[in-house]
Amino acid sequence: MAHLIQVGAGSGGMPVLDLVCRDPRIHQVTLIEPDIYKPHNVVRHLFPPSGIGEPKAELAEQWLKQIRPELDVRVLNSDLLDPAHAADIDTACATADIGICAADNEQAKLHWDGLMRRHRVPWTLGEVLSGGIGGFVHWFVPGGPCYGCVASHLQRSVTVDKPATPDYSQPGGATPEVTIPASKASIAVIAALHAHLTLELLADRAAFNPGFTSLLLTMQRVRDVFDEAYRPFRFRITRSAECLMCRPGQDGTTSGGTHGATSAPEDLDVALDQALARLGNPGNA
């Protein structure tokens, strides 16, 4: 029996949550999601129009309970990066068996990665590219490459057009309507791959190794980006000794995954700022 912790229940996160939570091995879910369901979400979401104006986390809980009434679902209507909820989130992470990240900004992904490594929780991430031209799925385990290692490597080796995502960090404030160019169909393809990878990792967390760290699936032929549609690319990415986020000692582990000296919180904050700056400027990576 497993405890799943997930951040994000948007158009990409909710189908992953739905698919993974149908597995009987999942008995408890903690969902972190601050956003409110809005009219422009309907076209790409699982929730019905009648849910407009309700917190996505509570709609997700209702959805899961309809499918599996016995499932223990706990929701945190809070931003992952909100210091006021850091203790509750940290406590939930400490008891989790596997994590899913469905956040849509780099700072949240890096923060999530830090939480998962701190508590030695394996986790997965799915990303749909602009326009639904393709998408990534990634998996992470304690002692392996962190999100910073993977993102830095992919910045240097893969060029895709991915515009800035909207900021939902203020769920109670005014959020302008946005148009996410990926269709629900393309989101569903990557979500299904993400869910499948998560369940495979859950089944064998000690020895799981599909032969890649990150999988890119193209879904459209795009000039100067993808030469072929429906082609997978497998990336085997190792932990970088120069990584700003998980270099030996930075996360309390050595490169082999054993415990070492733990950095002070302010040192990790500096590393996070440097990693975000590097990701924003691939030429420096």
Secondary structure, DSSP 8 states (H G I E B T S, - for coil): -EEEEEE--STTHHHHHHHHHTSTTEEEEEEE---B--GGGGGG-SS-GGGTTSBHHHHHHHHHHHH-TT-EEEEE-S-TT-GGGHHHHHHHHHT-SEEEE---SHHHHHHHHHHHHHTT--EEEEEE-GGGSEEEEEEE-TTS--HHHHHHHHHHH-----------S-TTS--------S-HHHHHHHHHHHHHHHHHHHHTTTT---S-SEEEEE-S-BTTTBSSSS-EEEE-----TT-TTTSTTTTSB-TTS-B-----HHHHHHHHHHHHHHHT-GGG-
